[in-house]
Amino acid sequence: MTKPTVVFATGLLLCASTLAAHASSDDAWAGFAKEVEAACGKAASRLIEKPVSVVDPYGSESYGLALVSGKAKGAKQTISTICVFDKKTKKAEVGSELSADQVKVTPKR
C-alpha cells in the first residue's frame, strides 16, 4: 500500500470505531434511563397510583435522577416526587409528596 492509501484507510477505521462507540454509548444511556424509570416507578408506587417518570438522561456522577408524577394514592390530586437511583447499589429512593402547587408537571397519559 502507498502512504496516502494507508492514511486514508486509517482515517476510515478511526471514523468507523468512533461511530460504533457513539452508538453503543447512546444505547447504554438509553438503557440506563429505562433502568432509572423502572426503579423510580416502583419506589414511587407507594405514593402514586400510575407513576410516570421524567428521567434526567445522564444523572449525576453517582445517581440517576427522575421526577415522578401521577395521581396520588387514595386521592384525586396529581402529585410529584423526586427520585434518586444509586448507580452502584441500583436502589431507588423517593422523597416526599410535592403538590401541583409546588411543581407544575403534566404527566403523559
N, CA, C and O atoms as a GROMACS GRO file, in nm:
protein
  436
    1MET      N    1   0.084  -0.119   0.000
    1MET     CA    2   0.000   0.000   0.000
    1MET      C    3   0.088   0.124   0.000
    1MET      O    4   0.197   0.126   0.057
    2THR      N    5   0.038   0.226  -0.065
    2THR     CA    6   0.112   0.352  -0.063
    2THR      C    7   0.075   0.429   0.062
    2THR      O    8  -0.025   0.400   0.127
    3LYS      N    9   0.157   0.528   0.094
    3LYS     CA   10   0.135   0.606   0.216
    3LYS      C   11  -0.003   0.674   0.218
    3LYS      O   12  -0.070   0.666   0.320
    4PRO      N   13  -0.048   0.740   0.110
    4PRO     CA   14  -0.181   0.802   0.113
    4PRO      C   15  -0.294   0.700   0.134
    4PRO      O   16  -0.393   0.731   0.199
    5THR      N   17  -0.278   0.580   0.079
    5THR     CA   18  -0.380   0.476   0.096
    5THR      C   19  -0.387   0.432   0.242
    5THR      O   20  -0.496   0.412   0.296
    6VAL      N   21  -0.270   0.416   0.305
    6VAL     CA   22  -0.264   0.376   0.446
    6VAL      C   23  -0.328   0.483   0.534
    6VAL      O   24  -0.405   0.451   0.625
    7VAL      N   25  -0.297   0.609   0.507
    7VAL     CA   26  -0.354   0.720   0.584
    7VAL      C   27  -0.506   0.723   0.568
    7VAL      O   28  -0.578   0.741   0.665
    8PHE      N   29  -0.553   0.706   0.446
    8PHE     CA   30  -0.697   0.706   0.419
    8PHE      C   31  -0.766   0.589   0.490
    8PHE      O   32  -0.870   0.607   0.553
    9ALA      N   33  -0.707   0.470   0.480
    9ALA     CA   34  -0.765   0.352   0.545
    9ALA      C   35  -0.768   0.368   0.696
    9ALA      O   36  -0.865   0.330   0.761
   10THR      N   37  -0.661   0.426   0.753
   10THR     CA   38  -0.656   0.450   0.897
   10THR      C   39  -0.766   0.549   0.937
   10THR      O   40  -0.832   0.531   1.040
   11GLY      N   41  -0.784   0.652   0.858
   11GLY     CA   42  -0.889   0.750   0.886
   11GLY      C   43  -1.027   0.688   0.883
   11GLY      O   44  -1.111   0.718   0.968
   12LEU      N   45  -1.051   0.600   0.786
   12LEU     CA   46  -1.180   0.531   0.778
   12LEU      C   47  -1.203   0.443   0.901
   12LEU      O   48  -1.313   0.442   0.956
   13LEU      N   49  -1.100   0.371   0.943
   13LEU     CA   50  -1.113   0.286   1.062
   13LEU      C   51  -1.143   0.369   1.186
   13LEU      O   52  -1.227   0.331   1.268
   14LEU      N   53  -1.075   0.482   1.200
   14LEU     CA   54  -1.100   0.569   1.316
   14LEU      C   55  -1.242   0.622   1.316
   14LEU      O   56  -1.308   0.624   1.420
   15CYS      N   57  -1.290   0.665   1.200
   15CYS     CA   58  -1.428   0.715   1.191
   15CYS      C   59  -1.528   0.606   1.224
   15CYS      O   60  -1.624   0.629   1.298
   16ALA      N   61  -1.507   0.487   1.171
   16ALA     CA   62  -1.599   0.377   1.197
   16ALA      C   63  -1.601   0.340   1.344
   16ALA      O   64  -1.708   0.315   1.400
   17SER      N   65  -1.485   0.335   1.408
   17SER     CA   66  -1.481   0.299   1.550
   17SER      C   67  -1.544   0.408   1.636
   17SER      O   68  -1.607   0.378   1.738
   18THR      N   69  -1.526   0.533   1.598
   18THR     CA   70  -1.588   0.643   1.673
   18THR      C   71  -1.740   0.635   1.662
   18THR      O   72  -1.810   0.654   1.762
   19LEU      N   73  -1.791   0.607   1.543
   19LEU     CA   74  -1.937   0.595   1.526
   19LEU      C   75  -1.992   0.477   1.604
   19LEU      O   76  -2.098   0.488   1.665
   20ALA      N   77  -1.922   0.365   1.605
   20ALA     CA   78  -1.968   0.248   1.681
   20ALA      C   79  -1.968   0.277   1.830
   20ALA      O   80  -2.062   0.239   1.900
   21ALA      N   81  -1.864   0.345   1.879
   21ALA     CA   82  -1.858   0.379   2.022
   21ALA      C   83  -1.970   0.475   2.058
   21ALA      O   84  -2.031   0.462   2.164
   22HIS      N   85  -1.998   0.571   1.971
   22HIS     CA   86  -2.104   0.668   1.997
   22HIS      C   87  -2.240   0.597   2.002
   22HIS      O   88  -2.322   0.625   2.090
   23ALA      N   89  -2.262   0.506   1.909
   23ALA     CA   90  -2.390   0.434   1.906
   23ALA      C   91  -2.407   0.349   2.031
   23ALA      O   92  -2.515   0.348   2.090
   24SER      N   93  -2.303   0.277   2.072
   24SER     CA   94  -2.315   0.194   2.192
   24SER      C   95  -2.332   0.281   2.315
   24SER      O   96  -2.400   0.242   2.410
   25SER      N   97  -2.269   0.398   2.316
   25SER     CA   98  -2.284   0.489   2.428
   25SER      C   99  -2.429   0.537   2.437
   25SER      O  100  -2.486   0.543   2.546
   26ASP      N  101  -2.488   0.571   2.324
   26ASP     CA  102  -2.630   0.612   2.322
   26ASP      C  103  -2.719   0.499   2.371
   26ASP      O  104  -2.813   0.522   2.447
   27ASP      N  105  -2.689   0.377   2.328
   27ASP     CA  106  -2.766   0.261   2.373
   27ASP      C  107  -2.751   0.241   2.524
   27ASP      O  108  -2.848   0.210   2.592
   28ALA      N  109  -2.630   0.260   2.574
   28ALA     CA  110  -2.606   0.243   2.718
   28ALA      C  111  -2.683   0.347   2.798
   28ALA      O  112  -2.742   0.315   2.901
   29TRP      N  113  -2.682   0.473   2.751
   29TRP     CA  114  -2.755   0.578   2.824
   29TRP      C  115  -2.906   0.554   2.818
   29TRP      O  116  -2.976   0.577   2.916
   30ALA      N  117  -2.954   0.506   2.704
   30ALA     CA  118  -3.098   0.475   2.692
   30ALA      C  119  -3.135   0.361   2.787
   30ALA      O  120  -3.240   0.364   2.850
   31GLY      N  121  -3.048   0.262   2.797
   31GLY     CA  122  -3.071   0.151   2.891
   31GLY      C  123  -3.069   0.198   3.034
   31GLY      O  124  -3.150   0.154   3.117
   32PHE      N  125  -2.976   0.289   3.064
   32PHE     CA  126  -2.968   0.346   3.199
   32PHE      C  127  -3.097   0.422   3.232
   32PHE      O  128  -3.151   0.407   3.342
   33ALA      N  129  -3.147   0.502   3.138
   33ALA     CA  130  -3.271   0.578   3.161
   33ALA      C  131  -3.388   0.484   3.187
   33ALA      O  132  -3.472   0.512   3.273
   34LYS      N  133  -3.396   0.374   3.115
   34LYS     CA  134  -3.504   0.276   3.137
   34LYS      C  135  -3.491   0.211   3.275
   34LYS      O  136  -3.591   0.186   3.342
   35GLU      N  137  -3.368   0.184   3.316
   35GLU     CA  138  -3.344   0.125   3.448
   35GLU      C  139  -3.388   0.221   3.559
   35GLU      O  140  -3.451   0.179   3.656
   36VAL      N  141  -3.354   0.349   3.543
   36VAL     CA  142  -3.394   0.450   3.641
   36VAL      C  143  -3.546   0.465   3.642
   36VAL      O  144  -3.608   0.471   3.748
   37GLU      N  145  -3.607   0.469   3.524
   37GLU     CA  146  -3.753   0.483   3.515
   37GLU      C  147  -3.824   0.368   3.586
   37GLU      O  148  -3.919   0.390   3.661
   38ALA      N  149  -3.778   0.247   3.563
   38ALA     CA  150  -3.842   0.130   3.626
   38ALA      C  151  -3.825   0.131   3.777
   38ALA      O  152  -3.921   0.109   3.851
   39ALA      N  153  -3.703   0.157   3.823
   39ALA     CA  154  -3.676   0.156   3.967
   39ALA      C  155  -3.749   0.269   4.038
   39ALA      O  156  -3.803   0.250   4.147
   40CYS      N  157  -3.751   0.387   3.976
   40CYS     CA  158  -3.818   0.501   4.039
   40CYS      C  159  -3.970   0.484   4.037
   40CYS      O  160  -4.038   0.522   4.132
   41GLY      N  161  -4.024   0.426   3.930
   41GLY     CA  162  -4.167   0.398   3.925
   41GLY      C  163  -4.208   0.303   4.036
   41GLY      O  164  -4.311   0.322   4.101
   42LYS      N  165  -4.127   0.201   4.057
   42LYS     CA  166  -4.155   0.104   4.163
   42LYS      C  167  -4.146   0.171   4.300
   42LYS      O  168  -4.232   0.149   4.386
   43ALA      N  169  -4.043   0.252   4.322
   43ALA     CA  170  -4.026   0.319   4.451
   43ALA      C  171  -4.138   0.419   4.478
   43ALA      O  172  -4.181   0.435   4.592
   44ALA      N  173  -4.186   0.486   4.373
   44ALA     CA  174  -4.291   0.587   4.389
   44ALA      C  175  -4.430   0.526   4.398
   44ALA      O  176  -4.526   0.596   4.431
   45SER      N  177  -4.443   0.398   4.369
   45SER     CA  178  -4.576   0.337   4.366
   45SER      C  179  -4.644   0.335   4.503
   45SER      O  180  -4.765   0.312   4.511
   46ARG      N  181  -4.571   0.357   4.609
   46ARG     CA  182  -4.635   0.367   4.741
   46ARG      C  183  -4.707   0.501   4.757
   46ARG      O  184  -4.796   0.514   4.842
   47LEU      N  185  -4.669   0.601   4.676
   47LEU     CA  186  -4.732   0.733   4.681
   47LEU      C  187  -4.826   0.759   4.563
   47LEU      O  188  -4.926   0.830   4.577
   48ILE      N  189  -4.794   0.700   4.448
   48ILE     CA  190  -4.859   0.735   4.322
   48ILE      C  191  -4.917   0.610   4.257
   48ILE      O  192  -4.850   0.507   4.248
   49GLU      N  193  -5.043   0.619   4.211
   49GLU     CA  194  -5.111   0.502   4.153
   49GLU      C  195  -5.048   0.453   4.023
   49GLU      O  196  -5.019   0.334   4.011
   50LYS      N  197  -5.028   0.538   3.928
   50LYS     CA  198  -4.966   0.501   3.800
   50LYS      C  199  -4.851   0.598   3.773
   50LYS      O  200  -4.867   0.694   3.698
   51PRO      N  201  -4.736   0.574   3.834
   51PRO     CA  202  -4.625   0.669   3.824
   51PRO      C  203  -4.574   0.686   3.681
   51PRO      O  204  -4.560   0.590   3.606
   52VAL      N  205  -4.546   0.811   3.646
   52VAL     CA  206  -4.485   0.846   3.518
   52VAL      C  207  -4.358   0.924   3.550
   52VAL      O  208  -4.362   1.023   3.622
   53SER      N  209  -4.246   0.877   3.497
   53SER     CA  210  -4.117   0.937   3.530
   53SER      C  211  -4.062   1.021   3.416
   53SER      O  212  -4.073   0.985   3.299
   54VAL      N  213  -4.003   1.134   3.452
   54VAL     CA  214  -3.921   1.213   3.361
   54VAL      C  215  -3.779   1.196   3.412
   54VAL      O  216  -3.744   1.245   3.519
   55VAL      N  217  -3.697   1.125   3.334
   55VAL     CA  218  -3.563   1.089   3.379
   55VAL      C  219  -3.460   1.185   3.323
   55VAL      O  220  -3.460   1.215   3.203
   56ASP      N  221  -3.371   1.234   3.409
   56ASP     CA  222  -3.254   1.308   3.364
   56ASP      C  223  -3.171   1.209   3.282
   56ASP      O  224  -3.136   1.103   3.333
   57PRO      N  225  -3.139   1.240   3.156
   57PRO     CA  226  -3.077   1.140   3.070
   57PRO      C  227  -2.943   1.086   3.120
   57PRO      O  228  -2.905   0.974   3.083
   58TYR      N  229  -2.870   1.162   3.201
   58TYR     CA  230  -2.738   1.118   3.246
   58TYR      C  231  -2.725   1.110   3.397
   58TYR      O  232  -2.639   1.037   3.447
   59GLY      N  233  -2.807   1.182   3.470
   59GLY     CA  234  -2.797   1.184   3.615
   59GLY      C  235  -2.673   1.259   3.660
   59GLY      O  236  -2.616   1.338   3.585
   60SER      N  237  -2.633   1.233   3.783
   60SER     CA  238  -2.510   1.291   3.835
   60SER      C  239  -2.402   1.183   3.830
   60SER      O  240  -2.424   1.075   3.776
   61GLU      N  241  -2.287   1.213   3.885
   61GLU     CA  242  -2.178   1.115   3.883
   61GLU      C  243  -2.217   0.986   3.956
   61GLU      O  244  -2.180   0.877   3.912
   62SER      N  245  -2.291   0.998   4.065
   62SER     CA  246  -2.324   0.882   4.148
   62SER      C  247  -2.469   0.836   4.139
   62SER      O  248  -2.502   0.724   4.177
   63TYR      N  249  -2.558   0.923   4.089
   63TYR     CA  250  -2.700   0.893   4.097
   63TYR      C  251  -2.772   0.917   3.965
   63TYR      O  252  -2.737   1.007   3.888
   64GLY      N  253  -2.874   0.834   3.939
   64GLY     CA  254  -2.972   0.863   3.837
   64GLY      C  255  -3.079   0.948   3.903
   64GLY      O  256  -3.107   0.931   4.022
   65LEU      N  257  -3.139   1.038   3.829
   65LEU     CA  258  -3.236   1.132   3.885
   65LEU      C  259  -3.363   1.132   3.801
   65LEU      O  260  -3.359   1.124   3.678
   66ALA      N  261  -3.476   1.141   3.869
   66ALA     CA  262  -3.604   1.145   3.798
   66ALA      C  263  -3.706   1.223   3.879
   66ALA      O  264  -3.700   1.228   4.002
   67LEU      N  265  -3.799   1.282   3.808
   67LEU     CA  266  -3.916   1.343   3.868
   67LEU      C  267  -4.032   1.251   3.833
   67LEU      O  268  -4.061   1.228   3.716
   68VAL      N  269  -4.098   1.200   3.935
   68VAL     CA  270  -4.206   1.103   3.914
   68VAL      C  271  -4.338   1.170   3.952
   68VAL      O  272  -4.350   1.229   4.060
   69SER      N  273  -4.436   1.161   3.863
   69SER     CA  274  -4.565   1.227   3.885
   69SER      C  275  -4.680   1.132   3.856
   69SER      O  276  -4.664   1.030   3.790
   70GLY      N  277  -4.797   1.170   3.907
   70GLY     CA  278  -4.918   1.093   3.880
   70GLY      C  279  -5.022   1.120   3.987
   70GLY      O  280  -5.004   1.206   4.073
   71LYS      N  281  -5.132   1.045   3.980
   71LYS     CA  282  -5.242   1.060   4.076
   71LYS      C  283  -5.201   1.001   4.210
   71LYS      O  284  -5.153   0.888   4.218
   72ALA      N  285  -5.221   1.081   4.314
   72ALA     CA  286  -5.187   1.035   4.450
   72ALA      C  287  -5.274   0.916   4.487
   72ALA      O  288  -5.393   0.912   4.455
   73LYS      N  289  -5.215   0.819   4.555
   73LYS     CA  290  -5.292   0.702   4.600
   73LYS      C  291  -5.402   0.747   4.696
   73LYS      O  292  -5.376   0.819   4.791
   74GLY      N  293  -5.525   0.703   4.669
   74GLY     CA  294  -5.636   0.732   4.757
   74GLY      C  295  -5.685   0.876   4.752
   74GLY      O  296  -5.761   0.918   4.839
   75ALA      N  297  -5.642   0.951   4.651
   75ALA     CA  298  -5.684   1.091   4.640
   75ALA      C  299  -5.704   1.124   4.492
   75ALA      O  300  -5.676   1.042   4.404
   76LYS      N  301  -5.751   1.245   4.465
   76LYS     CA  302  -5.776   1.285   4.327
   76LYS      C  303  -5.668   1.376   4.269
   76LYS      O  304  -5.660   1.392   4.148
   77GLN      N  305  -5.585   1.436   4.354
   77GLN     CA  306  -5.488   1.532   4.304
   77GLN      C  307  -5.365   1.464   4.244
   77GLN      O  308  -5.330   1.350   4.276
   78THR      N  309  -5.300   1.539   4.155
   78THR     CA  310  -5.174   1.495   4.096
   78THR      C  311  -5.061   1.542   4.185
   78THR      O  312  -5.059   1.657   4.230
   79ILE      N  313  -4.967   1.453   4.209
   79ILE     CA  314  -4.850   1.488   4.290
   79ILE      C  315  -4.724   1.446   4.215
   79ILE      O  316  -4.729   1.374   4.115
   80SER      N  317  -4.612   1.493   4.264
   80SER     CA  318  -4.481   1.455   4.212
   80SER      C  319  -4.391   1.421   4.328
   80SER      O  320  -4.418   1.459   4.442
   81THR      N  321  -4.285   1.350   4.298
   81THR     CA  322  -4.182   1.322   4.397
   81THR      C  323  -4.048   1.315   4.324
   81THR      O  324  -4.043   1.282   4.206
   82ILE      N  325  -3.943   1.346   4.394
   82ILE     CA  326  -3.809   1.337   4.338
   82ILE      C  327  -3.752   1.200   4.371
   82ILE      O  328  -3.764   1.153   4.484
   83CYS      N  329  -3.692   1.137   4.273
   83CYS     CA  330  -3.634   1.004   4.292
   83CYS      C  331  -3.484   1.009   4.264
   83CYS      O  332  -3.439   1.071   4.167
   84VAL      N  333  -3.408   0.943   4.349
   84VAL     CA  334  -3.265   0.924   4.326
   84VAL      C  335  -3.238   0.774   4.315
   84VAL      O  336  -3.293   0.694   4.390
   85PHE      N  337  -3.154   0.738   4.220
   85PHE     CA  338  -3.122   0.598   4.191
   85PHE      C  339  -2.971   0.583   4.204
   85PHE      O  340  -2.895   0.640   4.126
   86ASP      N  341  -2.928   0.506   4.302
   86ASP     CA  342  -2.785   0.486   4.326
   86ASP      C  343  -2.728   0.398   4.215
   86ASP      O  344  -2.771   0.285   4.196
   87LYS      N  345  -2.631   0.452   4.142
   87LYS     CA  346  -2.574   0.379   4.029
   87LYS      C  347  -2.498   0.254   4.073
   87LYS      O  348  -2.488   0.158   3.997
   88LYS      N  349  -2.444   0.255   4.194
   88LYS     CA  350  -2.368   0.139   4.242
   88LYS      C  351  -2.460   0.030   4.296
   88LYS      O  352  -2.447  -0.087   4.258
   89THR      N  353  -2.552   0.067   4.385
   89THR     CA  354  -2.637  -0.034   4.450
   89THR      C  355  -2.763  -0.066   4.371
   89THR      O  356  -2.829  -0.167   4.397
   90LYS      N  357  -2.796   0.020   4.273
   90LYS     CA  358  -2.917   0.004   4.191
   90LYS      C  359  -3.045   0.021   4.273
   90LYS      O  360  -3.151  -0.028   4.234
   91LYS      N  361  -3.035   0.090   4.387
   91LYS     CA  362  -3.151   0.113   4.473
   91LYS      C  363  -3.207   0.253   4.447
   91LYS      O  364  -3.132   0.350   4.436
   92ALA      N  365  -3.339   0.262   4.438
   92ALA     CA  366  -3.407   0.390   4.418
   92ALA      C  367  -3.477   0.432   4.546
   92ALA      O  368  -3.533   0.349   4.618
   93GLU      N  369  -3.473   0.562   4.573
   93GLU     CA  370  -3.546   0.619   4.687
   93GLU      C  371  -3.620   0.742   4.639
   93GLU      O  372  -3.572   0.815   4.552
   94VAL      N  373  -3.737   0.765   4.698
   94VAL     CA  374  -3.816   0.884   4.663
   94VAL      C  375  -3.829   0.975   4.784
   94VAL      O  376  -3.820   0.931   4.899
   95GLY      N  377  -3.849   1.103   4.755
   95GLY     CA  378  -3.873   1.200   4.861
   95GLY      C  379  -4.021   1.204   4.895
   95GLY      O  380  -4.096   1.111   4.867
   96SER      N  381  -4.060   1.313   4.957
   96SER     CA  382  -4.200   1.328   4.998
   96SER      C  383  -4.285   1.378   4.881
   96SER      O  384  -4.234   1.410   4.774
   97GLU      N  385  -4.416   1.383   4.906
   97GLU     CA  386  -4.510   1.433   4.805
   97GLU      C  387  -4.486   1.581   4.780
   97GLU      O  388  -4.466   1.659   4.873
   98LEU      N  389  -4.488   1.618   4.653
   98LEU     CA  390  -4.484   1.758   4.613
   98LEU      C  391  -4.615   1.785   4.540
   98LEU      O  392  -4.644   1.720   4.439
   99SER      N  393  -4.692   1.880   4.589
   99SER     CA  394  -4.824   1.907   4.530
   99SER      C  395  -4.809   1.978   4.396
   99SER      O  396  -4.702   2.027   4.360
  100ALA      N  397  -4.919   1.982   4.322
  100ALA     CA  398  -4.921   2.050   4.193
  100ALA      C  399  -4.893   2.199   4.209
  100ALA      O  400  -4.849   2.264   4.114
  101ASP      N  401  -4.918   2.255   4.328
  101ASP     CA  402  -4.885   2.395   4.353
  101ASP      C  403  -4.735   2.416   4.361
  101ASP      O  404  -4.684   2.524   4.329
  102GLN      N  405  -4.662   2.312   4.402
  102GLN     CA  406  -4.518   2.322   4.417
  102GLN      C  407  -4.443   2.289   4.288
  102GLN      O  408  -4.339   2.348   4.260
  103VAL      N  409  -4.497   2.196   4.210
  103VAL     CA  410  -4.432   2.152   4.087
  103VAL      C  411  -4.536   2.150   3.977
  103VAL      O  412  -4.640   2.084   3.990
  104LYS      N  413  -4.510   2.219   3.869
  104LYS     CA  414  -4.603   2.222   3.757
  104LYS      C  415  -4.559   2.118   3.654
  104LYS      O  416  -4.471   2.142   3.572
  105VAL      N  417  -4.623   2.001   3.659
  105VAL     CA  418  -4.592   1.891   3.569
  105VAL      C  419  -4.722   1.833   3.517
  105VAL      O  420  -4.816   1.813   3.592
  106THR      N  421  -4.726   1.808   3.388
  106THR     CA  422  -4.841   1.740   3.330
  106THR      C  423  -4.792   1.605   3.279
  106THR      O  424  -4.728   1.599   3.174
  107PRO      N  425  -4.821   1.498   3.352
  107PRO     CA  426  -4.774   1.366   3.308
  107PRO      C  427  -4.836   1.324   3.176
  107PRO      O  428  -4.949   1.361   3.145
  108LYS      N  429  -4.760   1.246   3.097
  108LYS     CA  430  -4.814   1.188   2.975
  108LYS      C  431  -4.923   1.090   3.013
  108LYS      O  432  -4.916   1.027   3.119
  109ARG      N  433  -5.021   1.076   2.930
  109ARG     CA  434  -5.130   0.982   2.959
  109ARG      C  435  -5.134   0.875   2.854
  109ARG      O  436  -5.219   0.786   2.860
   0.00000   0.00000   0.00000
